């Protein structure tokens, strides 16, 4: 009997640890579901905001695609939660069977005790049981056995009662798990219904964009022309700055002056470069709230087939009228204004540069020393748009770098 009780105890401990692991996994899924729901609500706000705009169909489509992506991930998370609950239900059902088996074994053991007690129900029968021993040692052992037997009956009754209560708790737990599963299934159906509606909206927007394709292509062509002018202006400004710095360094008696090392010849500039480099992946965003909507490098246009976008940096969508901030300490080395591309500010950080363009207002002047997160301008926003878009570039010498790898994770 003691071996049985010990074995059952070990089984319950193992099941408890198994349940703890399941609970942890389920907790993570619940947190992920809440996070996704929050992101969907935020994206929905952006979508409603852009729907008021007259010329932001492509932005609406981008937000709707993001919402569909989040919705699908939410459905997948709910599926994982349902799977986790199914595992819990199976585990609880298994525990219930284990407890029912244990109760039956305890009842059988207790019945045997009762039969023995019935046979030795009075003092005379107990004495006869002891006196029937073959010698004194056996008689003593029988006496001790009768004394321990009475205590064992009490322990058996307590164990049976405790196990019965554990079984009742498990039955309640099973019902709760089944109700939770039903609620998740209902939530899943609602999410799938919302996903179908959003896909229909996407198809409508795609059809609308197709009708407006000629207009979009003209707008894109104008933007590309303005971008080329801005890129050329930035290139020329950087080249002039490098040449001026080289002349100045040589006049100061510096030797082995090259385009690559001209901005790290002084200890201060070298320290600033090292500090900027050491903050890769930690730099603050140029706006307090924003999301990258166009990534670095060459990639297909999201709506226009056969069009490839070349991006020297990243485009960040932000709130209308947002201030644009410097991502690091530095010096303003150039301010450029290009029709169709608005204004751009160039900030030098030793051998590194950060470029902020599509500004409707500039708050700094050339030569100004600025600090991290200092406002340098305000993002441009069309009169019929509800959000602004700032373009950020990061250079090392004359090489363009991917800003997304330098900014801190949101």
C-alpha positions as CSV (number, residue, x, y, z in Angstrom):
1,X,0.0,0.0,0.0
2,X,2.8,2.4,0.9
3,X,4.5,1.6,-2.4
4,X,1.2,2.4,-4.2
5,X,0.8,5.8,-2.5
6,X,4.5,6.7,-3.2
7,X,4.1,5.8,-6.9
8,X,0.9,7.8,-7.3
9,X,2.6,10.8,-5.6
10,X,5.4,10.7,-8.1
11,X,2.9,10.6,-11.0
12,X,1.1,13.7,-9.6
13,X,4.4,15.6,-9.3
14,X,5.4,14.8,-12.9
15,X,2.0,15.9,-14.1
16,X,2.3,19.1,-12.1
17,X,5.6,20.0,-13.8
18,X,4.1,19.1,-17.2
19,X,1.2,21.4,-16.6
20,X,3.5,24.2,-15.5
21,X,5.3,24.0,-18.9
22,X,1.9,24.1,-20.7
23,X,0.7,27.1,-18.6
24,X,3.9,29.0,-19.5
25,X,3.4,28.4,-23.2
26,X,-0.3,29.3,-23.0
27,X,0.6,32.5,-21.1
28,X,3.0,33.5,-23.9
29,X,0.3,32.9,-26.5
30,X,-2.2,35.0,-24.5
31,X,0.3,37.9,-24.4
32,X,1.0,37.6,-28.1
33,X,-2.7,37.6,-28.8
34,X,-3.2,40.8,-26.8
35,X,-0.2,42.5,-28.6
36,X,-1.5,41.6,-32.0
37,X,-5.0,42.9,-31.1
38,X,-3.4,46.2,-30.0
39,X,-1.4,46.4,-33.3
40,X,-4.6,45.7,-35.3
41,X,-6.4,48.5,-33.4
42,X,-3.6,51.0,-34.1
43,X,-3.4,50.0,-37.8
44,X,-7.2,50.4,-38.0
45,X,-6.9,53.9,-36.6
46,X,-4.4,54.7,-39.4
47,X,-6.6,53.1,-42.0
48,X,-9.6,55.2,-40.9
49,X,-7.5,58.3,-40.9
50,X,-6.2,57.7,-44.5
51,X,-9.7,56.9,-45.7
52,X,-10.5,60.7,-45.2
53,X,-7.7,61.6,-47.6
54,X,-8.4,62.2,-51.3
55,X,-5.0,60.9,-52.6
56,X,-3.8,58.2,-50.3
57,X,-5.3,55.0,-51.9
58,X,-1.8,53.4,-51.9
59,X,-1.3,54.3,-48.2
60,X,-4.7,52.8,-47.4
61,X,-3.7,49.7,-49.3
62,X,-0.4,49.5,-47.4
63,X,-2.2,49.8,-44.1
64,X,-4.9,47.3,-45.1
65,X,-2.2,44.8,-46.1
66,X,-0.5,45.3,-42.8
67,X,-3.9,44.8,-41.0
68,X,-4.5,41.5,-43.0
69,X,-1.0,40.3,-42.1
70,X,-1.6,41.0,-38.4
71,X,-5.1,39.5,-38.6
72,X,-3.7,36.3,-40.1
73,X,-1.1,36.1,-37.4
74,X,-3.7,36.6,-34.8
75,X,-5.7,33.7,-36.2
76,X,-2.6,31.5,-36.2
77,X,-2.0,32.5,-32.5
78,X,-5.6,31.6,-31.6
79,X,-5.1,28.3,-33.4
80,X,-2.0,27.7,-31.3
81,X,-4.0,28.6,-28.1
82,X,-6.7,26.1,-29.1
83,X,-4.0,23.5,-29.6
84,X,-2.5,24.3,-26.2
85,X,-5.9,24.0,-24.5
86,X,-6.6,20.7,-26.3
87,X,-3.3,19.4,-24.9
88,X,-4.4,20.7,-21.4
89,X,-7.8,18.9,-21.8
90,X,-6.1,15.7,-22.8
91,X,-3.7,16.1,-19.9
92,X,-6.5,16.8,-17.4
93,X,-8.5,13.8,-18.7
94,X,-5.5,11.6,-18.2
95,X,-5.1,13.0,-14.7
96,X,-8.7,12.3,-14.0
97,X,-8.3,8.6,-15.1
98,X,-5.2,8.4,-12.9
99,X,-7.1,9.7,-9.9
100,X,-10.1,7.4,-10.6
101,X,-7.8,4.4,-10.7
102,X,-6.1,5.6,-7.5
103,X,-9.5,6.0,-5.8
104,X,-10.5,2.5,-6.8
105,X,-7.3,1.1,-5.5
106,X,-7.7,3.0,-2.2
107,X,-11.3,1.8,-2.0
108,X,-10.2,-1.9,-2.6
109,X,-7.5,-1.5,0.1
110,X,-10.0,0.0,2.5
111,X,-12.5,-2.8,1.9
112,X,-9.9,-5.3,2.7
113,X,-9.2,-3.4,5.9
114,X,-12.9,-3.5,6.8
115,X,-13.1,-7.2,6.2
116,X,-10.1,-7.7,8.5
117,X,-11.7,-5.4,11.1
118,X,-14.9,-7.4,10.8
119,X,-13.1,-10.6,11.6
120,X,-11.5,-9.0,14.6
121,X,-14.3,-6.7,15.7
122,X,-14.1,-7.3,19.5
123,X,-11.5,-7.6,22.2
124,X,-12.0,-11.4,22.6
125,X,-11.3,-12.0,18.9
126,X,-8.2,-9.8,18.9
127,X,-6.9,-11.6,22.0
128,X,-7.5,-14.9,20.3
129,X,-5.6,-13.7,17.2
130,X,-2.6,-12.8,19.5
131,X,-2.8,-16.0,21.6
132,X,-2.9,-18.1,18.4
133,X,0.7,-17.1,17.8
134,X,3.3,-20.0,17.8
135,X,5.7,-18.1,20.1
136,X,6.2,-14.9,22.0
137,X,7.9,-13.0,19.2
138,X,5.1,-13.7,16.8
139,X,2.5,-12.7,19.5
140,X,4.3,-9.4,20.0
141,X,4.4,-8.7,16.3
142,X,0.7,-9.4,16.0
143,X,0.0,-7.0,18.9
144,X,2.0,-4.3,17.1
145,X,0.3,-5.1,13.8
146,X,-3.1,-4.6,15.4
147,X,-2.0,-1.2,16.9
148,X,-0.6,0.0,13.5
149,X,-3.6,-1.3,11.6
150,X,-5.9,1.0,13.4
151,X,-3.7,4.0,12.5
152,X,-3.4,2.8,8.8
153,X,-7.2,2.8,8.5
154,X,-7.3,6.5,9.5
155,X,-4.6,7.4,7.0
156,X,-6.4,5.4,4.3
157,X,-9.6,7.2,4.9
158,X,-7.8,10.6,4.8
159,X,-6.0,9.7,1.6
160,X,-9.2,8.6,0.0
161,X,-11.0,11.8,1.0
162,X,-8.1,13.9,-0.3
163,X,-7.9,12.1,-3.6
164,X,-11.7,12.4,-4.1
165,X,-11.3,16.2,-3.6
166,X,-8.5,16.3,-6.1
167,X,-10.7,14.5,-8.6
168,X,-13.5,17.1,-8.1
169,X,-11.1,19.9,-8.7
170,X,-9.9,18.3,-11.9
171,X,-13.5,17.9,-13.1
172,X,-14.0,21.7,-12.6
173,X,-10.8,22.5,-14.3
174,X,-11.8,20.4,-17.3
175,X,-15.1,22.2,-17.6
176,X,-13.3,25.6,-17.5
177,X,-10.9,24.5,-20.2
178,X,-13.7,23.3,-22.4
179,X,-15.5,26.7,-22.0
180,X,-12.3,28.5,-22.8
181,X,-11.8,26.5,-25.9
182,X,-15.4,27.3,-27.0
183,X,-14.8,31.0,-26.5
184,X,-11.6,30.9,-28.5
185,X,-13.3,29.0,-31.3
186,X,-16.0,31.8,-31.5
187,X,-13.3,34.4,-31.5
188,X,-11.5,32.6,-34.3
189,X,-14.7,32.6,-36.4
190,X,-15.1,36.3,-35.9
191,X,-11.5,37.0,-36.9
192,X,-11.9,34.9,-40.0
193,X,-15.0,36.8,-40.9
194,X,-13.1,40.1,-40.4
195,X,-10.2,38.8,-42.5
196,X,-12.6,37.9,-45.4
197,X,-14.0,41.4,-45.3
198,X,-10.6,43.0,-45.3
199,X,-9.5,40.9,-48.3
200,X,-12.6,42.2,-50.1
201,X,-11.6,45.8,-49.2
202,X,-8.1,45.1,-50.5
203,X,-9.5,43.9,-53.9
204,X,-11.6,47.0,-54.2
205,X,-8.6,49.2,-53.4
206,X,-6.5,47.3,-56.0
207,X,-9.2,47.8,-58.6
208,X,-9.2,51.6,-57.7
209,X,-5.5,51.8,-58.0
210,X,-5.6,50.1,-61.4
211,X,-8.0,52.7,-62.6
212,X,-5.6,55.4,-61.3
213,X,-2.5,53.7,-62.6
214,X,-1.7,56.4,-65.2
215,X,-2.0,59.1,-62.5
216,X,0.2,57.1,-60.2
217,X,2.9,56.6,-62.8
218,X,3.0,60.4,-63.5
219,X,3.2,61.1,-59.8
220,X,5.9,58.5,-59.4
221,X,7.9,59.9,-62.3
222,X,7.8,63.4,-60.8
223,X,8.9,62.0,-57.5
224,X,11.8,60.1,-59.1
225,X,13.0,63.2,-60.9
226,X,12.9,65.2,-57.7
227,X,14.7,62.3,-55.9
228,X,17.5,62.3,-58.6
229,X,18.0,66.0,-58.1
230,X,18.2,65.5,-54.4
231,X,20.6,62.6,-54.7
232,X,22.8,64.6,-57.0
233,X,22.8,67.6,-54.7
234,X,23.7,65.4,-51.7
235,X,26.5,63.7,-53.7
236,X,27.9,67.1,-54.8
237,X,27.7,68.6,-51.3
238,X,29.5,65.6,-49.8
239,X,32.2,65.7,-52.5
240,X,32.7,69.4,-51.9
241,X,32.9,68.9,-48.2
242,X,35.5,66.2,-48.5
243,X,37.6,68.3,-50.8
244,X,37.4,71.3,-48.5
245,X,38.3,69.1,-45.5
246,X,41.3,67.6,-47.4
247,X,42.6,71.1,-48.3
248,X,42.2,72.3,-44.7
249,X,43.9,69.2,-43.3
250,X,46.9,69.5,-45.7
251,X,47.2,73.2,-44.9
252,X,47.4,72.2,-41.2
253,X,50.3,69.9,-42.0
254,X,48.4,66.6,-41.9
255,X,50.0,63.8,-43.9
256,X,48.5,60.8,-45.7
257,X,45.2,62.7,-46.1
258,X,42.6,60.6,-48.0
259,X,38.8,60.9,-48.7
260,X,38.3,57.9,-46.3
261,X,40.2,59.3,-43.3
262,X,39.8,63.1,-43.7
263,X,37.0,63.2,-41.1
264,X,38.8,61.2,-38.5
265,X,42.1,63.0,-38.4
266,X,41.4,64.9,-35.2
267,X,40.9,63.0,-31.8
268,X,37.4,64.6,-31.4
269,X,36.2,63.5,-34.8
270,X,37.7,60.0,-34.3
271,X,35.9,59.7,-31.0
272,X,32.6,60.9,-32.5
273,X,32.9,58.3,-35.3
274,X,33.6,55.5,-32.9
275,X,30.7,56.5,-30.7
276,X,28.3,56.7,-33.7
277,X,29.6,53.3,-34.9
278,X,29.2,51.8,-31.4
279,X,25.5,52.8,-31.3
280,X,24.6,50.7,-34.4
281,X,21.1,49.2,-33.7
282,X,20.6,51.7,-30.8
283,X,20.1,55.1,-32.6
284,X,16.8,56.9,-31.7
285,X,14.3,57.2,-34.5
286,X,14.1,60.6,-36.3
287,X,10.5,60.9,-35.2
288,X,8.8,60.0,-31.9
289,X,6.2,57.8,-33.6
290,X,6.7,56.2,-37.0
291,X,6.8,53.1,-39.2
292,X,9.1,52.3,-42.1
293,X,7.0,52.0,-45.2
294,X,9.7,51.9,-47.9
295,X,12.9,49.9,-47.2
296,X,16.5,50.4,-48.2
297,X,17.8,49.2,-51.6
298,X,16.1,48.1,-54.8
299,X,12.6,46.5,-54.6
300,X,9.5,46.3,-56.7
301,X,6.8,49.0,-56.4
302,X,4.0,47.7,-54.2
303,X,1.3,48.6,-56.7
304,X,2.8,49.4,-60.1
305,X,4.0,46.3,-62.0
306,X,7.4,46.6,-63.8
307,X,8.5,49.5,-61.7
308,X,11.6,49.1,-59.4
309,X,12.2,51.6,-56.6
310,X,15.7,52.5,-55.7
311,X,15.9,53.8,-52.1
312,X,19.1,55.2,-50.7
313,X,17.6,55.1,-47.2
314,X,14.2,54.4,-45.6
315,X,10.9,56.3,-45.8
316,X,9.2,56.6,-42.4
317,X,5.5,57.5,-42.1
318,X,4.6,59.6,-39.1
319,X,2.0,61.9,-37.7
320,X,1.1,65.0,-39.5
321,X,3.3,68.0,-38.5
322,X,5.7,65.8,-36.6
323,X,9.1,67.2,-35.7
324,X,12.2,65.5,-37.1
325,X,15.1,64.9,-34.8
326,X,18.8,64.2,-35.2
327,X,19.7,60.6,-34.5
328,X,23.0,61.5,-32.9
329,X,25.3,64.4,-31.8
330,X,26.9,66.2,-34.8
331,X,27.2,69.3,-36.9
332,X,24.9,70.6,-39.6
333,X,27.0,70.6,-42.8
334,X,24.4,71.2,-45.4
335,X,20.8,72.4,-46.0
336,X,19.3,71.7,-49.4
337,X,16.0,72.7,-51.0
338,X,14.8,70.9,-54.1
339,X,11.4,71.7,-55.7
340,X,9.2,68.6,-55.4
341,X,11.4,67.1,-52.6
342,X,11.2,70.0,-50.2
343,X,14.1,70.6,-47.8
344,X,16.9,68.3,-46.6
345,X,19.3,68.6,-43.7
346,X,22.7,66.9,-43.6
347,X,24.4,66.2,-40.2
348,X,27.9,65.0,-39.9
349,X,29.0,62.6,-37.1
350,X,32.7,62.3,-37.7
351,X,33.1,60.0,-40.8
352,X,29.3,59.3,-40.8
353,X,26.5,61.4,-42.1
354,X,22.7,61.4,-41.5
355,X,20.4,62.9,-44.1
356,X,16.8,64.0,-43.3
357,X,14.7,65.0,-46.3
358,X,11.0,65.9,-47.2
359,X,11.0,68.7,-44.6
360,X,8.6,71.6,-44.9
361,X,10.5,73.7,-42.3
362,X,14.1,73.6,-41.1
363,X,15.0,74.7,-37.5
364,X,18.8,74.7,-37.7
365,X,21.5,76.5,-39.7
366,X,24.6,75.3,-41.4
367,X,27.5,74.9,-39.0
368,X,25.3,74.5,-36.0
369,X,26.3,71.9,-33.3
370,X,23.4,69.7,-32.4
371,X,22.7,67.0,-29.9
372,X,20.9,63.6,-30.1
373,X,17.1,64.0,-30.5
374,X,17.4,67.7,-31.1
375,X,14.6,68.9,-33.4
376,X,16.0,69.9,-36.8
377,X,12.8,70.5,-38.8
378,X,9.2,69.6,-39.4
379,X,8.0,66.8,-41.8
380,X,6.1,67.9,-45.0
381,X,2.5,66.9,-45.2
382,X,0.2,67.4,-48.2
383,X,-2.9,69.5,-47.4
384,X,-5.3,66.5,-48.1
385,X,-3.1,63.9,-46.3
386,X,-3.4,62.9,-42.6
387,X,0.2,61.8,-42.1
388,X,3.7,62.9,-43.1
389,X,6.7,61.0,-44.5
390,X,10.3,61.6,-43.7
391,X,13.2,60.1,-45.7
392,X,16.3,59.1,-43.7
393,X,19.7,58.2,-45.1
394,X,23.0,57.2,-43.3
395,X,26.3,57.4,-45.1
396,X,29.9,56.4,-44.2
397,X,32.1,58.5,-46.3
398,X,30.6,58.1,-49.8
399,X,29.0,54.8,-49.1
400,X,25.2,54.5,-48.4
401,X,24.2,52.3,-45.4
402,X,20.8,50.7,-44.5
403,X,19.3,53.0,-41.8
404,X,17.0,50.2,-40.5
405,X,20.1,48.4,-39.2
406,X,21.2,51.4,-37.2
407,X,17.9,52.4,-35.6
408,X,16.8,51.0,-32.3
409,X,14.1,48.3,-32.3
410,X,10.6,49.7,-31.6
